[in-house]
Amino acid sequence: MMLDLNNYEALTFDCYGTMIDWETGVLTAIAPILSNHNIQLTNEQIFDAFGEIENEIEAGEYIKYRQVLRNVVEKMGDRFNFTPNPTEVDALAISLTSWQPFSDSVEALKVLKQKFKLAVISNVDDALFAETVKHLQVDFDYVITAEQLKSYKPSHNNFYTAFDRIGLPKEKILHVAASVYHDIVPAKALGMTAVWVNRRGVKQDSGADLEVPDLKTLAALVG
């Protein structure tokens, strides 16, 4: 299915995994910790463990994302029978500000910025995103973080806040994201049009209105 992007006035983006290469960031931080404790896991096993633990923590009482990442490292220790030292506990959270955009992200965002209002809806702290956005080199018109709302996607609260701040009918807002669980499912439940950025080439019925392999492909649809 192809979408006519002329029907939309604003694009809302997930950040990490959609615009920022979170997988490389996570591996760069966690793999050395595991190696220090003689734990041998595949990349997929690391991603799966990270995702499961992160979702479990975020589903509980709100804590800042920096602490979520600390807790992820500690709980990985529990799962794989090792005890991370204080430096290792902090390593993942510290690393986030240096995570880099995917190779297509910056140029695609610059193209899209010429036509649309751009917003980000991210499960992150304000201070962490303030460092990340420097890498993206684009000024977002709206930034909605978990810290501002004390809730994490897939909470609908994060999307309702985006609607309120952007001030457009949801039919005029296109949500763009890599995570089916955190983004595509709640966006569709709220009646939004959603684009799944399937960078990993996963075979899955996401429920999205459009699937693209990267943001460059989405930007090309602007014409």
Disulfide bonds with the S-S distance in Angstrom:
none
